[in-house]
Amino acid sequence: MYEGVVQDLIDELGRLPGVGPKSAQRIAFHILQAETTDVRRLAHALTEVKEKVRFCAECGNVAQEERCRVCLDPRRDPAVICVVEEPKDVVAIERTREFRGRYHVLGGAISPIDGVGPGDLRIRELLARLADGAVTELILATDPNLEGEATATYLARMVSSLGLRVTRLASGLPVGGDLEYADEVTLGRAFEGRRLLDV
């Protein structure tokens, strides 16, 4: 253990997701050895992000204004909403340049073990967005794990009476993967989601 403020810094860095004790220590010592101007720039960026960034009033994505850039873009199709768990998922989908609709960020996934139920997510806000009938398709892009599947199933049941087209992102084998290393669920999904080849 280190003295005073150095240990305090390591402890605070260790509270960040994905940062273990050794990584926290490495980052702390990097900060100690860095130029003062670099450290001030980092501190300023941290302060600025807390002061200026909020969550979009419409979709829940990160934004600097009341609404995010996706919700403000008139070229986006308001009839299609892609439901994701976190703002980082919006970034991942946007990188594909395939989706031209709007988003809805839930703020997590249903996980009884972690004490997260439907009431802890932005499901009421989603239902309010669907109430006027302008949305025709809901794409459920939650993570392909137990919590994501539970959340997608719950949402599909919630909106089943609205007459929407409800779709789920396909899942299966990754590009460059080997069949022998695929688990049964992934391989099963790949068979379910197979498509006709145009030759």
N, C-alpha and C positions, 0 to 999 in steps of 0.2 A: 504494500500500500504506500501511496505517496502522501505528501503533506498538503494540508489545506486546500487551496484553490486548484491545484493540479488534480487532486483526487476528486474534487467537486466537478471539474470539467469532464474527467473520465466517467464519472457516475452519470452525468447528464447526457453525454454522448451515448453511453450504454443503454439509455432508455429509448433511443431511436430504434425503429423496427429494422431488423436484419443486422444490427450492429451488436456484436458480442463483446465481451470484456477485452479480448486481445485487439479487436478492430478499434474499439473506443480508445484504448491506450495508444495505438499507432496514430490515430487521428489527432489525439491530444498532443502528442509529441511533434507531429507535423505542424500543428498550430503554434506550438512554442518556438519552433525553429523558423517559422515563416516571417516575412517582413511585416512590420507593423501596419503598413498601408494595406497589405493583402488581408490581414485579420480584420481591419476596420471595414474593408469592403464586404467581407463575409458577414460581419455583424450588422452592417447597414442593410444588406440584402435580406437577412433574416427579419429584421425589424420592419422593413418595407413590405415584405410579403404578408406579415401579420396585420399590418395597418391597412393595406390597399386591396388585398384579395378577399373575395367573398364567394358565396355560392349563388349561382344564377337563380333568380326568383322563379323562373319557368321550369328549367330542367334539372337544376341541382349541380351543374358542371361548375368548375372554377371560373371566376370572372372578375374583372376589375370594375365593371359597371353593374347596374342592376340585372341586366341580361347578358349572357355570354355571346361570343362572336357567332356561334352556330345558330342560336335562336334569333339573332339580329340579321342573319343572311337571308335576303328575300329569295335567293335562288334555291334554298333548301325546300324539299317537299314536306309540307306540314301534315300530309295525310299518312306518312309513315314514321313511326316512332320506334327507335331501337332502345330497349331497356338494358342498362348495364349496372354493375354493382358499384363501381367507383369511377371518379373522374379520369384515372389513369387508363381505364378501359376505353374511354372516348378517344384518347390520344392513339391508342393501339389501332382502333378501327379507322380513324382518320388517316393514319399512315398508309392504309391499303388503297385509298382513293376510290373505293368501290361504293361506298354508301353516300347517298345524297339526301337523306331524310333528316329528321331531328332526333334528339336523344332524350332519355329520361334516366337520371342517375338515382339509384335507390339508396345509396349510402351504406351498402353492405348486403348481406344475404341472411336468410333465416337460418339460425343456428341455435337450437335449444340448449346445447351443451355450453355455449358461450353466453347464454341468456339473451339472445337476440330473437325477438319474435316479429311478426308482421307489423305490429304497432310501432316498432323502433325504426322502421324503414319508411321511405317516402312513397308508400303505396296509396295513401289517401290523395296525395297530390297527383299521382298518375291517374287515378280514377276521375278526378276533377278535370284533367286534360282530355279524357276520353268522353266526358259527359255530353258534349255538344254534337257528337256524331261526325265530326270532320275527319277523324282518324279512321283509315280503312285497314291498315295493317300494323300489327304490333310484333316486332321482332324481339324475341327473348334471347339476349346475349349474355346471360349470366355464366359464371365459370362452370366448366364441365366436371364439377366435383359434387359430393353429397349435398352440401349447402346450396350450391348453385342450382342443382336439379330440383331440390325441394322448393326453392324460391320460384323457379320457372313453372313448376307444376301448380303451386299455389296461385300464381298470377293467371295462369291459363284458366284455372277454375273460376277465379274471380271475374274474369272478363268474358266468360263463355256465353253469357246471355246478351252481350252487346252486339253480336253479329259481326265481329271483327275477324279478319284473317289473322290468326295467331301462328307465327312460325318460330322455329328454334334454330340457332346456328348449327350447321352440320358439324359433326366431330368425328374423328377417326385417325387415320395414320398420318403422321407428320411427313412432309417431303424430306426425302433423304433417310428415312427410317428403315429398319429391317423388320420383317414380319416376325422373326423369331423372338424379338425383344418386346413386342407389343403385348400388353396385358389383354385378358379375355374381353373386358368391357370395351376397350378401345377398338379391338379387332371386330367385335360384334357391331359396334356403331359404324365402323367402316363398311361392313356388309349391308347394314340397314340403309346407309346413305349413298350406296353405289348409284352411278348414273350411266346412262347410255352413251357410248362413244360414237361420235359422228365421224365416219370414215369416208 
